[in-house]
């Protein structure tokens, strides 16, 4: 008498496999048929995001993290908004050309582009918290200095450094 046990595994094409081995059952002395198919099995201990949040909870750490990263994203978006206000204001105040207006925006994005790899490596090496803290300090410092810039060349330099600091926000 042969007892067949099937685990329900199937190959991708739907076949149940052709290589089977007969093993004796040590308890009953009856031979069992085992299926030898190569099938990858997904473990049952996977979680969805909702299940993971429910299992771990939502506490003070998550509140601080959301506030801190939210404030950095807000500062980043405010700096981007300032670009649309800064160029016309500089045109009226210092009588700069259209080319120079475009250059004030370009140096910010150039600073972001050049710094993203730097901030990514810094974040990986020392942690996202330290990199984001340094980014926020530099963004505040260079933003404040660019508000007091005495000439157009200082504006370009300081706005480039603001762009350098902004490049950290997406990396962290």
PyMOL commands that place a pseudoatom at each C-alpha (Angstrom):
pseudoatom trace, name=CA, resn=UNK, resi=1, chain=A, elem=C, hetatm=0, pos=[0.000, 0.000, 0.000]
pseudoatom trace, name=CA, resn=UNK, resi=2, chain=A, elem=C, hetatm=0, pos=[1.388, 3.414, -1.037]
pseudoatom trace, name=CA, resn=UNK, resi=3, chain=A, elem=C, hetatm=0, pos=[0.346, 6.565, 0.798]
pseudoatom trace, name=CA, resn=UNK, resi=4, chain=A, elem=C, hetatm=0, pos=[0.618, 9.720, -1.291]
pseudoatom trace, name=CA, resn=UNK, resi=5, chain=A, elem=C, hetatm=0, pos=[1.161, 13.027, 0.440]
pseudoatom trace, name=CA, resn=UNK, resi=6, chain=A, elem=C, hetatm=0, pos=[1.102, 16.145, -1.679]
pseudoatom trace, name=CA, resn=UNK, resi=7, chain=A, elem=C, hetatm=0, pos=[2.147, 19.496, -0.308]
pseudoatom trace, name=CA, resn=UNK, resi=8, chain=A, elem=C, hetatm=0, pos=[0.442, 21.394, -3.107]
pseudoatom trace, name=CA, resn=UNK, resi=9, chain=A, elem=C, hetatm=0, pos=[3.655, 22.765, -4.641]
pseudoatom trace, name=CA, resn=UNK, resi=10, chain=A, elem=C, hetatm=0, pos=[3.717, 23.119, -8.385]
pseudoatom trace, name=CA, resn=UNK, resi=11, chain=A, elem=C, hetatm=0, pos=[6.227, 24.246, -10.955]
pseudoatom trace, name=CA, resn=UNK, resi=12, chain=A, elem=C, hetatm=0, pos=[5.660, 27.509, -12.788]
pseudoatom trace, name=CA, resn=UNK, resi=13, chain=A, elem=C, hetatm=0, pos=[4.217, 25.690, -15.788]
pseudoatom trace, name=CA, resn=UNK, resi=14, chain=A, elem=C, hetatm=0, pos=[1.646, 23.961, -13.564]
pseudoatom trace, name=CA, resn=UNK, resi=15, chain=A, elem=C, hetatm=0, pos=[3.195, 20.488, -13.546]
pseudoatom trace, name=CA, resn=UNK, resi=16, chain=A, elem=C, hetatm=0, pos=[3.723, 18.802, -10.219]
pseudoatom trace, name=CA, resn=UNK, resi=17, chain=A, elem=C, hetatm=0, pos=[7.180, 17.471, -11.048]
pseudoatom trace, name=CA, resn=UNK, resi=18, chain=A, elem=C, hetatm=0, pos=[8.275, 14.096, -12.367]
pseudoatom trace, name=CA, resn=UNK, resi=19, chain=A, elem=C, hetatm=0, pos=[11.012, 13.006, -9.986]
pseudoatom trace, name=CA, resn=UNK, resi=20, chain=A, elem=C, hetatm=0, pos=[9.563, 11.202, -6.967]
pseudoatom trace, name=CA, resn=UNK, resi=21, chain=A, elem=C, hetatm=0, pos=[11.248, 9.118, -4.319]
pseudoatom trace, name=CA, resn=UNK, resi=22, chain=A, elem=C, hetatm=0, pos=[9.690, 6.317, -2.298]
pseudoatom trace, name=CA, resn=UNK, resi=23, chain=A, elem=C, hetatm=0, pos=[10.558, 6.432, 1.417]
pseudoatom trace, name=CA, resn=UNK, resi=24, chain=A, elem=C, hetatm=0, pos=[9.304, 4.078, 4.097]
pseudoatom trace, name=CA, resn=UNK, resi=25, chain=A, elem=C, hetatm=0, pos=[7.260, 5.569, 6.926]
pseudoatom trace, name=CA, resn=UNK, resi=26, chain=A, elem=C, hetatm=0, pos=[9.008, 4.598, 10.177]
pseudoatom trace, name=CA, resn=UNK, resi=27, chain=A, elem=C, hetatm=0, pos=[5.742, 4.554, 12.170]
pseudoatom trace, name=CA, resn=UNK, resi=28, chain=A, elem=C, hetatm=0, pos=[3.498, 2.467, 9.975]
pseudoatom trace, name=CA, resn=UNK, resi=29, chain=A, elem=C, hetatm=0, pos=[5.890, 0.603, 7.739]
pseudoatom trace, name=CA, resn=UNK, resi=30, chain=A, elem=C, hetatm=0, pos=[4.079, 2.064, 4.718]
pseudoatom trace, name=CA, resn=UNK, resi=31, chain=A, elem=C, hetatm=0, pos=[6.030, 3.578, 1.835]
pseudoatom trace, name=CA, resn=UNK, resi=32, chain=A, elem=C, hetatm=0, pos=[5.470, 7.317, 1.267]
pseudoatom trace, name=CA, resn=UNK, resi=33, chain=A, elem=C, hetatm=0, pos=[5.818, 9.166, -1.989]
pseudoatom trace, name=CA, resn=UNK, resi=34, chain=A, elem=C, hetatm=0, pos=[7.754, 12.467, -1.764]
pseudoatom trace, name=CA, resn=UNK, resi=35, chain=A, elem=C, hetatm=0, pos=[7.687, 15.036, -4.495]
pseudoatom trace, name=CA, resn=UNK, resi=36, chain=A, elem=C, hetatm=0, pos=[11.125, 16.397, -5.499]
pseudoatom trace, name=CA, resn=UNK, resi=37, chain=A, elem=C, hetatm=0, pos=[10.274, 19.587, -7.356]
pseudoatom trace, name=CA, resn=UNK, resi=38, chain=A, elem=C, hetatm=0, pos=[12.440, 22.685, -7.275]
pseudoatom trace, name=CA, resn=UNK, resi=39, chain=A, elem=C, hetatm=0, pos=[10.050, 25.360, -6.086]
pseudoatom trace, name=CA, resn=UNK, resi=40, chain=A, elem=C, hetatm=0, pos=[10.886, 28.540, -4.241]
pseudoatom trace, name=CA, resn=UNK, resi=41, chain=A, elem=C, hetatm=0, pos=[8.737, 29.067, -1.193]
pseudoatom trace, name=CA, resn=UNK, resi=42, chain=A, elem=C, hetatm=0, pos=[7.971, 32.520, 0.189]
pseudoatom trace, name=CA, resn=UNK, resi=43, chain=A, elem=C, hetatm=0, pos=[8.136, 32.520, 3.993]
pseudoatom trace, name=CA, resn=UNK, resi=44, chain=A, elem=C, hetatm=0, pos=[4.961, 33.329, 5.862]
pseudoatom trace, name=CA, resn=UNK, resi=45, chain=A, elem=C, hetatm=0, pos=[6.631, 35.899, 8.141]
pseudoatom trace, name=CA, resn=UNK, resi=46, chain=A, elem=C, hetatm=0, pos=[6.378, 38.831, 5.707]
pseudoatom trace, name=CA, resn=UNK, resi=47, chain=A, elem=C, hetatm=0, pos=[4.632, 42.028, 6.728]
pseudoatom trace, name=CA, resn=UNK, resi=48, chain=A, elem=C, hetatm=0, pos=[2.868, 44.772, 4.906]
pseudoatom trace, name=CA, resn=UNK, resi=49, chain=A, elem=C, hetatm=0, pos=[3.688, 48.352, 5.906]
pseudoatom trace, name=CA, resn=UNK, resi=50, chain=A, elem=C, hetatm=0, pos=[0.439, 48.645, 7.849]
pseudoatom trace, name=CA, resn=UNK, resi=51, chain=A, elem=C, hetatm=0, pos=[1.115, 45.405, 9.735]
pseudoatom trace, name=CA, resn=UNK, resi=52, chain=A, elem=C, hetatm=0, pos=[4.666, 46.514, 10.557]
pseudoatom trace, name=CA, resn=UNK, resi=53, chain=A, elem=C, hetatm=0, pos=[3.484, 49.887, 11.912]
pseudoatom trace, name=CA, resn=UNK, resi=54, chain=A, elem=C, hetatm=0, pos=[0.785, 48.136, 13.950]
pseudoatom trace, name=CA, resn=UNK, resi=55, chain=A, elem=C, hetatm=0, pos=[3.320, 45.626, 15.304]
pseudoatom trace, name=CA, resn=UNK, resi=56, chain=A, elem=C, hetatm=0, pos=[5.984, 48.211, 16.173]
pseudoatom trace, name=CA, resn=UNK, resi=57, chain=A, elem=C, hetatm=0, pos=[3.688, 51.027, 17.197]
pseudoatom trace, name=CA, resn=UNK, resi=58, chain=A, elem=C, hetatm=0, pos=[3.827, 54.750, 16.570]
pseudoatom trace, name=CA, resn=UNK, resi=59, chain=A, elem=C, hetatm=0, pos=[5.555, 56.611, 19.356]
pseudoatom trace, name=CA, resn=UNK, resi=60, chain=A, elem=C, hetatm=0, pos=[7.499, 59.714, 20.258]
pseudoatom trace, name=CA, resn=UNK, resi=61, chain=A, elem=C, hetatm=0, pos=[10.432, 58.772, 17.997]
pseudoatom trace, name=CA, resn=UNK, resi=62, chain=A, elem=C, hetatm=0, pos=[8.209, 58.684, 14.917]
pseudoatom trace, name=CA, resn=UNK, resi=63, chain=A, elem=C, hetatm=0, pos=[6.650, 62.029, 15.874]
pseudoatom trace, name=CA, resn=UNK, resi=64, chain=A, elem=C, hetatm=0, pos=[10.089, 63.665, 16.246]
pseudoatom trace, name=CA, resn=UNK, resi=65, chain=A, elem=C, hetatm=0, pos=[11.288, 62.078, 13.014]
pseudoatom trace, name=CA, resn=UNK, resi=66, chain=A, elem=C, hetatm=0, pos=[8.238, 63.313, 11.097]
pseudoatom trace, name=CA, resn=UNK, resi=67, chain=A, elem=C, hetatm=0, pos=[8.567, 66.835, 12.496]
pseudoatom trace, name=CA, resn=UNK, resi=68, chain=A, elem=C, hetatm=0, pos=[12.315, 67.063, 11.871]
pseudoatom trace, name=CA, resn=UNK, resi=69, chain=A, elem=C, hetatm=0, pos=[12.195, 65.757, 8.304]
pseudoatom trace, name=CA, resn=UNK, resi=70, chain=A, elem=C, hetatm=0, pos=[9.045, 67.767, 7.619]
pseudoatom trace, name=CA, resn=UNK, resi=71, chain=A, elem=C, hetatm=0, pos=[10.739, 70.974, 8.732]
pseudoatom trace, name=CA, resn=UNK, resi=72, chain=A, elem=C, hetatm=0, pos=[13.757, 70.220, 6.525]
pseudoatom trace, name=CA, resn=UNK, resi=73, chain=A, elem=C, hetatm=0, pos=[11.496, 69.563, 3.528]
pseudoatom trace, name=CA, resn=UNK, resi=74, chain=A, elem=C, hetatm=0, pos=[9.646, 72.820, 4.251]
pseudoatom trace, name=CA, resn=UNK, resi=75, chain=A, elem=C, hetatm=0, pos=[12.934, 74.747, 4.365]
pseudoatom trace, name=CA, resn=UNK, resi=76, chain=A, elem=C, hetatm=0, pos=[13.939, 73.096, 1.094]
pseudoatom trace, name=CA, resn=UNK, resi=77, chain=A, elem=C, hetatm=0, pos=[10.691, 74.075, -0.604]
pseudoatom trace, name=CA, resn=UNK, resi=78, chain=A, elem=C, hetatm=0, pos=[10.901, 77.631, 0.762]
pseudoatom trace, name=CA, resn=UNK, resi=79, chain=A, elem=C, hetatm=0, pos=[14.390, 78.006, -0.687]
pseudoatom trace, name=CA, resn=UNK, resi=80, chain=A, elem=C, hetatm=0, pos=[13.042, 76.852, -4.058]
pseudoatom trace, name=CA, resn=UNK, resi=81, chain=A, elem=C, hetatm=0, pos=[10.190, 79.350, -3.797]
pseudoatom trace, name=CA, resn=UNK, resi=82, chain=A, elem=C, hetatm=0, pos=[12.634, 82.143, -2.964]
pseudoatom trace, name=CA, resn=UNK, resi=83, chain=A, elem=C, hetatm=0, pos=[14.275, 81.599, -6.352]
pseudoatom trace, name=CA, resn=UNK, resi=84, chain=A, elem=C, hetatm=0, pos=[11.164, 82.859, -8.129]
pseudoatom trace, name=CA, resn=UNK, resi=85, chain=A, elem=C, hetatm=0, pos=[11.107, 85.989, -5.960]
pseudoatom trace, name=CA, resn=UNK, resi=86, chain=A, elem=C, hetatm=0, pos=[14.846, 86.679, -5.806]
pseudoatom trace, name=CA, resn=UNK, resi=87, chain=A, elem=C, hetatm=0, pos=[15.570, 87.138, -9.517]
pseudoatom trace, name=CA, resn=UNK, resi=88, chain=A, elem=C, hetatm=0, pos=[12.979, 89.878, -10.181]
pseudoatom trace, name=CA, resn=UNK, resi=89, chain=A, elem=C, hetatm=0, pos=[13.941, 91.614, -6.918]
pseudoatom trace, name=CA, resn=UNK, resi=90, chain=A, elem=C, hetatm=0, pos=[17.621, 91.628, -7.900]
pseudoatom trace, name=CA, resn=UNK, resi=91, chain=A, elem=C, hetatm=0, pos=[16.682, 92.907, -11.362]
pseudoatom trace, name=CA, resn=UNK, resi=92, chain=A, elem=C, hetatm=0, pos=[14.895, 95.883, -9.828]
pseudoatom trace, name=CA, resn=UNK, resi=93, chain=A, elem=C, hetatm=0, pos=[17.409, 96.570, -7.056]
pseudoatom trace, name=CA, resn=UNK, resi=94, chain=A, elem=C, hetatm=0, pos=[20.770, 95.918, -8.747]
pseudoatom trace, name=CA, resn=UNK, resi=95, chain=A, elem=C, hetatm=0, pos=[19.657, 96.144, -12.415]
pseudoatom trace, name=CA, resn=UNK, resi=96, chain=A, elem=C, hetatm=0, pos=[21.042, 92.728, -13.370]
pseudoatom trace, name=CA, resn=UNK, resi=97, chain=A, elem=C, hetatm=0, pos=[20.503, 91.269, -16.843]
pseudoatom trace, name=CA, resn=UNK, resi=98, chain=A, elem=C, hetatm=0, pos=[18.307, 88.308, -17.809]
pseudoatom trace, name=CA, resn=UNK, resi=99, chain=A, elem=C, hetatm=0, pos=[21.422, 86.152, -18.033]
pseudoatom trace, name=CA, resn=UNK, resi=100, chain=A, elem=C, hetatm=0, pos=[22.367, 87.027, -14.461]
pseudoatom trace, name=CA, resn=UNK, resi=101, chain=A, elem=C, hetatm=0, pos=[18.808, 86.348, -13.309]
pseudoatom trace, name=CA, resn=UNK, resi=102, chain=A, elem=C, hetatm=0, pos=[19.001, 82.875, -14.787]
pseudoatom trace, name=CA, resn=UNK, resi=103, chain=A, elem=C, hetatm=0, pos=[22.438, 82.396, -13.251]
pseudoatom trace, name=CA, resn=UNK, resi=104, chain=A, elem=C, hetatm=0, pos=[21.080, 82.987, -9.717]
pseudoatom trace, name=CA, resn=UNK, resi=105, chain=A, elem=C, hetatm=0, pos=[18.752, 80.018, -10.169]
pseudoatom trace, name=CA, resn=UNK, resi=106, chain=A, elem=C, hetatm=0, pos=[21.306, 77.887, -11.993]
pseudoatom trace, name=CA, resn=UNK, resi=107, chain=A, elem=C, hetatm=0, pos=[23.923, 78.054, -9.221]
pseudoatom trace, name=CA, resn=UNK, resi=108, chain=A, elem=C, hetatm=0, pos=[21.427, 76.708, -6.683]
pseudoatom trace, name=CA, resn=UNK, resi=109, chain=A, elem=C, hetatm=0, pos=[20.631, 73.681, -8.816]
pseudoatom trace, name=CA, resn=UNK, resi=110, chain=A, elem=C, hetatm=0, pos=[24.302, 73.233, -9.656]
pseudoatom trace, name=CA, resn=UNK, resi=111, chain=A, elem=C, hetatm=0, pos=[25.105, 73.152, -5.930]
pseudoatom trace, name=CA, resn=UNK, resi=112, chain=A, elem=C, hetatm=0, pos=[22.368, 70.568, -5.398]
pseudoatom trace, name=CA, resn=UNK, resi=113, chain=A, elem=C, hetatm=0, pos=[23.665, 68.412, -8.231]
pseudoatom trace, name=CA, resn=UNK, resi=114, chain=A, elem=C, hetatm=0, pos=[27.280, 68.520, -7.094]
pseudoatom trace, name=CA, resn=UNK, resi=115, chain=A, elem=C, hetatm=0, pos=[26.502, 67.849, -3.437]
pseudoatom trace, name=CA, resn=UNK, resi=116, chain=A, elem=C, hetatm=0, pos=[24.085, 64.922, -3.638]
pseudoatom trace, name=CA, resn=UNK, resi=117, chain=A, elem=C, hetatm=0, pos=[26.844, 62.310, -3.812]
pseudoatom trace, name=CA, resn=UNK, resi=118, chain=A, elem=C, hetatm=0, pos=[28.714, 63.991, -0.966]
pseudoatom trace, name=CA, resn=UNK, resi=119, chain=A, elem=C, hetatm=0, pos=[25.625, 64.055, 1.264]
pseudoatom trace, name=CA, resn=UNK, resi=120, chain=A, elem=C, hetatm=0, pos=[24.724, 60.480, 0.372]
pseudoatom trace, name=CA, resn=UNK, resi=121, chain=A, elem=C, hetatm=0, pos=[28.178, 59.231, 1.388]
pseudoatom trace, name=CA, resn=UNK, resi=122, chain=A, elem=C, hetatm=0, pos=[28.144, 61.353, 4.544]
pseudoatom trace, name=CA, resn=UNK, resi=123, chain=A, elem=C, hetatm=0, pos=[24.701, 60.027, 5.472]
pseudoatom trace, name=CA, resn=UNK, resi=124, chain=A, elem=C, hetatm=0, pos=[25.796, 56.428, 4.922]
pseudoatom trace, name=CA, resn=UNK, resi=125, chain=A, elem=C, hetatm=0, pos=[28.956, 56.846, 6.948]
pseudoatom trace, name=CA, resn=UNK, resi=126, chain=A, elem=C, hetatm=0, pos=[27.779, 58.937, 9.925]
pseudoatom trace, name=CA, resn=UNK, resi=127, chain=A, elem=C, hetatm=0, pos=[24.018, 58.471, 9.875]
pseudoatom trace, name=CA, resn=UNK, resi=128, chain=A, elem=C, hetatm=0, pos=[21.060, 60.338, 8.429]
pseudoatom trace, name=CA, resn=UNK, resi=129, chain=A, elem=C, hetatm=0, pos=[20.419, 62.272, 11.631]
pseudoatom trace, name=CA, resn=UNK, resi=130, chain=A, elem=C, hetatm=0, pos=[23.875, 63.860, 11.698]
pseudoatom trace, name=CA, resn=UNK, resi=131, chain=A, elem=C, hetatm=0, pos=[23.816, 64.695, 8.003]
pseudoatom trace, name=CA, resn=UNK, resi=132, chain=A, elem=C, hetatm=0, pos=[20.331, 66.199, 8.205]
pseudoatom trace, name=CA, resn=UNK, resi=133, chain=A, elem=C, hetatm=0, pos=[21.300, 68.252, 11.269]
pseudoatom trace, name=CA, resn=UNK, resi=134, chain=A, elem=C, hetatm=0, pos=[24.393, 69.607, 9.518]
pseudoatom trace, name=CA, resn=UNK, resi=135, chain=A, elem=C, hetatm=0, pos=[22.301, 70.306, 6.412]
pseudoatom trace, name=CA, resn=UNK, resi=136, chain=A, elem=C, hetatm=0, pos=[19.755, 72.314, 8.414]
pseudoatom trace, name=CA, resn=UNK, resi=137, chain=A, elem=C, hetatm=0, pos=[22.474, 74.372, 10.111]
pseudoatom trace, name=CA, resn=UNK, resi=138, chain=A, elem=C, hetatm=0, pos=[24.257, 75.106, 6.814]
pseudoatom trace, name=CA, resn=UNK, resi=139, chain=A, elem=C, hetatm=0, pos=[20.998, 75.927, 5.062]
pseudoatom trace, name=CA, resn=UNK, resi=140, chain=A, elem=C, hetatm=0, pos=[20.070, 78.425, 7.780]
pseudoatom trace, name=CA, resn=UNK, resi=141, chain=A, elem=C, hetatm=0, pos=[23.562, 79.938, 7.899]
pseudoatom trace, name=CA, resn=UNK, resi=142, chain=A, elem=C, hetatm=0, pos=[24.063, 80.379, 4.147]
pseudoatom trace, name=CA, resn=UNK, resi=143, chain=A, elem=C, hetatm=0, pos=[20.473, 81.529, 3.652]
pseudoatom trace, name=CA, resn=UNK, resi=144, chain=A, elem=C, hetatm=0, pos=[20.956, 84.218, 6.273]
pseudoatom trace, name=CA, resn=UNK, resi=145, chain=A, elem=C, hetatm=0, pos=[24.285, 85.302, 4.781]
pseudoatom trace, name=CA, resn=UNK, resi=146, chain=A, elem=C, hetatm=0, pos=[22.804, 85.467, 1.278]
pseudoatom trace, name=CA, resn=UNK, resi=147, chain=A, elem=C, hetatm=0, pos=[20.147, 87.855, 2.613]
pseudoatom trace, name=CA, resn=UNK, resi=148, chain=A, elem=C, hetatm=0, pos=[22.957, 90.229, 3.632]
pseudoatom trace, name=CA, resn=UNK, resi=149, chain=A, elem=C, hetatm=0, pos=[25.123, 89.826, 0.507]
pseudoatom trace, name=CA, resn=UNK, resi=150, chain=A, elem=C, hetatm=0, pos=[26.722, 93.112, -0.570]
pseudoatom trace, name=CA, resn=UNK, resi=151, chain=A, elem=C, hetatm=0, pos=[27.180, 92.295, -4.286]
pseudoatom trace, name=CA, resn=UNK, resi=152, chain=A, elem=C, hetatm=0, pos=[25.953, 90.036, -7.044]
pseudoatom trace, name=CA, resn=UNK, resi=153, chain=A, elem=C, hetatm=0, pos=[29.058, 87.807, -6.883]
pseudoatom trace, name=CA, resn=UNK, resi=154, chain=A, elem=C, hetatm=0, pos=[28.422, 87.197, -3.179]
pseudoatom trace, name=CA, resn=UNK, resi=155, chain=A, elem=C, hetatm=0, pos=[24.807, 86.304, -3.990]
pseudoatom trace, name=CA, resn=UNK, resi=156, chain=A, elem=C, hetatm=0, pos=[26.001, 83.735, -6.534]
pseudoatom trace, name=CA, resn=UNK, resi=157, chain=A, elem=C, hetatm=0, pos=[28.505, 82.194, -4.129]
pseudoatom trace, name=CA, resn=UNK, resi=158, chain=A, elem=C, hetatm=0, pos=[26.136, 82.058, -1.181]
pseudoatom trace, name=CA, resn=UNK, resi=159, chain=A, elem=C, hetatm=0, pos=[23.178, 80.793, -3.211]
pseudoatom trace, name=CA, resn=UNK, resi=160, chain=A, elem=C, hetatm=0, pos=[25.454, 78.050, -4.583]
pseudoatom trace, name=CA, resn=UNK, resi=161, chain=A, elem=C, hetatm=0, pos=[26.287, 77.086, -0.995]
pseudoatom trace, name=CA, resn=UNK, resi=162, chain=A, elem=C, hetatm=0, pos=[22.567, 77.112, -0.167]
pseudoatom trace, name=CA, resn=UNK, resi=163, chain=A, elem=C, hetatm=0, pos=[22.089, 74.714, -3.075]
pseudoatom trace, name=CA, resn=UNK, resi=164, chain=A, elem=C, hetatm=0, pos=[24.903, 72.593, -1.676]
pseudoatom trace, name=CA, resn=UNK, resi=165, chain=A, elem=C, hetatm=0, pos=[23.038, 72.368, 1.645]
pseudoatom trace, name=CA, resn=UNK, resi=166, chain=A, elem=C, hetatm=0, pos=[19.689, 71.705, -0.030]
pseudoatom trace, name=CA, resn=UNK, resi=167, chain=A, elem=C, hetatm=0, pos=[21.212, 68.660, -1.776]
pseudoatom trace, name=CA, resn=UNK, resi=168, chain=A, elem=C, hetatm=0, pos=[21.192, 66.828, 1.555]
pseudoatom trace, name=CA, resn=UNK, resi=169, chain=A, elem=C, hetatm=0, pos=[17.441, 66.850, 2.085]
pseudoatom trace, name=CA, resn=UNK, resi=170, chain=A, elem=C, hetatm=0, pos=[16.535, 64.191, -0.516]
pseudoatom trace, name=CA, resn=UNK, resi=171, chain=A, elem=C, hetatm=0, pos=[19.586, 62.107, 0.481]
pseudoatom trace, name=CA, resn=UNK, resi=172, chain=A, elem=C, hetatm=0, pos=[18.633, 61.955, 4.143]
for i in range(1, 172): cmd.bond("trace and resi %d" % i, "trace and resi %d" % (i + 1))
show_as sticks, trace
zoom trace
